[in-house]
């Protein structure tokens, strides 16, 4: 027990000394890194894309911005987008059920089925906190599941201006031959 305690203390001392040397070296450099700066390039959010386009999105009766395939594909193709939701500024949420999601979804999209929201939201809400924009979609223009998930997110405290509805949904995405992922994860 005494040897394990000694090893832990030595490791802690090594980490502290190494950190101190690293911070001192950074401070001494004329062009050292600013440790409070986010060096990750910002994603081109839909707010910017919509402002750049003449055919801007429309706000529905719930105050949610509705956007087109062209606007969503700009976000998907942005170099700052990463299909790994934990490493992206944009989170795609597929509001369809398990069977439809498994058959095909936007690469990197996570699933939230409104009818089982208690199973999905605890895992999704922390991800939403890390992104600038949440793009919701379901089957297509006649499907309201993405709207329902959007309202669920608002009820959970997600800011309205962070949520966007892709009304063309899966039908528009697949018809445009955009990239598709299959399976449950």
Secondary structure, DSSP 8 states (H G I E B T S, - for coil): -HHHHHHHHHHHHHHHHHHHHHHHHHHHSTT---TT---S-----HHHHHHHSSS--EE-TTS-EEE-HHHHHHHHHSTT--SSGGG-SEEEEE-S-HHHHHH-B-TT-EE--GGGHHHHHHHHHHHHHT-SEEEEE-SSTT--HHHHHHHHHHHTT--GGGEEEETTHHHHHHHTT---B-S--
